[in-house]
Amino acid sequence: MGFAWEGDARRVLEVFPKRFGKYGWTLPPDKTRRVPFRRPTNRPARSLGVTADQPGVFDLRGFRHDGGRSRSGTWVVKRKTAPDRFRRAVRTIARWCRRFGHQPLTDQHRTRWQKLRGPFTDDGIPCTGKALQRFR
């Protein structure tokens, strides 16, 4: 969940465990935390040196979340494919190519196209276009 005000985030974080407890559920404390996003000012671009340990940057469900500016100039939470997930996908395709490189080209093409279609439908969200093109 994203909040514009820190006080709102604190209140929800206090109430959530109680509400989950009502149904017998628990929130894992190692996966539940507040991540402070700061609106970018005149800071340098952090394109390659971003780590998930920096404030305002975290990995969740295969995507790296970070604050940034949209094309229109408004502040948004940007998502891009997490580096470890991207490497794993490329490695999997490379293994498949080595294993099935002896098949006829039409069969290889059909199967590779199916394997590419999955990430484009699953990961095809705003801000992930560059990673998808690199994967293709």
C-alpha positions in Angstrom: 0.0 0.0 0.0 1.2 3.5 -0.7 0.4 6.5 1.4 1.0 10.2 0.9 1.4 10.9 4.6 3.6 9.0 7.0 1.0 9.2 9.8 -1.5 7.3 7.7 1.1 4.6 7.0 1.8 4.3 10.8 -1.9 4.0 11.7 -2.5 1.3 9.1 0.6 -0.6 10.2 -0.7 -0.5 13.8 -4.2 -1.7 12.9 -3.3 -4.4 10.3 -2.0 -7.0 12.7 -5.1 -6.7 14.8 -7.4 -7.0 11.8 -5.4 -10.0 10.5 -5.5 -11.6 13.9 -9.3 -11.5 13.9 -9.2 -14.0 11.1 -6.3 -16.1 12.5 -3.7 -14.7 10.1 -0.4 -13.1 11.0 1.8 -10.6 9.2 5.5 -11.8 9.0 7.5 -9.1 10.7 10.5 -9.6 8.4 8.3 -8.8 5.3 6.2 -6.0 6.7 7.8 -2.6 7.0 7.5 1.0 6.1 9.6 2.1 3.1 10.2 5.9 3.0 9.9 7.2 -0.5 11.2 10.7 -1.0 10.3 12.8 -4.0 13.4 13.2 -6.2 14.9 16.7 -6.1 18.2 17.5 -7.9 19.7 14.1 -7.1 21.8 12.3 -9.7 20.2 9.5 -11.7 20.6 6.1 -10.0 20.2 3.9 -13.0 22.8 1.2 -12.5 23.9 1.5 -8.9 20.6 0.9 -7.2 20.5 -1.7 -4.5 17.4 -2.9 -2.6 19.0 -1.8 0.7 18.7 1.9 -0.2 15.8 3.9 1.4 12.8 3.9 -0.9 14.0 0.9 -3.0 12.6 -2.6 -2.4 12.0 -5.8 -4.4 8.6 -7.4 -4.3 7.1 -10.1 -6.5 9.9 -9.9 -9.1 9.9 -6.2 -9.5 12.1 -3.5 -8.0 10.2 -0.5 -6.8 11.7 3.0 -6.6 10.4 6.6 -6.7 10.9 8.7 -9.8 9.3 11.1 -12.3 6.9 10.0 -15.0 7.1 11.3 -18.5 4.7 14.1 -17.6 6.9 15.1 -14.7 4.8 13.9 -11.8 6.2 11.8 -9.0 5.4 8.1 -9.2 6.5 4.8 -7.8 8.3 3.1 -10.6 8.6 -0.6 -11.1 11.1 -2.5 -13.1 12.1 -6.1 -13.4 14.3 -7.2 -10.5 17.9 -8.0 -11.6 17.9 -11.5 -10.2 14.7 -12.4 -11.9 15.9 -11.0 -15.2 19.1 -13.0 -15.0 17.2 -16.2 -14.1 14.9 -15.8 -17.2 17.7 -15.2 -19.6 19.6 -18.2 -18.2 16.5 -20.4 -18.6 16.1 -19.4 -22.2 19.8 -20.0 -22.9 19.6 -23.5 -21.4 16.6 -24.3 -23.5 18.4 -23.1 -26.7 21.4 -25.3 -25.9 19.2 -28.3 -25.2 16.8 -28.1 -28.1 19.0 -26.4 -30.8 18.8 -29.6 -32.9 15.1 -29.3 -33.5 13.8 -27.9 -36.8 13.8 -24.1 -37.0 10.0 -23.8 -37.3 9.5 -25.8 -34.0 12.2 -23.7 -32.3 10.6 -20.5 -33.5 7.1 -21.5 -32.2 8.4 -22.6 -28.8 10.7 -19.5 -28.4 7.8 -17.2 -29.3 5.6 -18.9 -26.6 8.4 -18.5 -24.1 8.7 -14.8 -24.9 5.0 -14.2 -24.8 4.8 -15.1 -21.1 7.1 -12.3 -19.8 5.5 -9.8 -22.1 2.1 -10.5 -20.7 3.1 -11.0 -17.1 5.7 -8.3 -16.8 4.3 -5.9 -19.4 3.6 -3.0 -16.9 4.6 0.6 -17.2 8.4 1.2 -16.7 9.5 -2.4 -17.7 9.7 -1.8 -21.4 13.5 -1.6 -21.6 14.0 -4.9 -19.7 11.5 -6.6 -21.9 13.2 -5.4 -25.1 16.6 -6.6 -23.7 15.0 -9.9 -22.9 13.6 -10.2 -26.4 
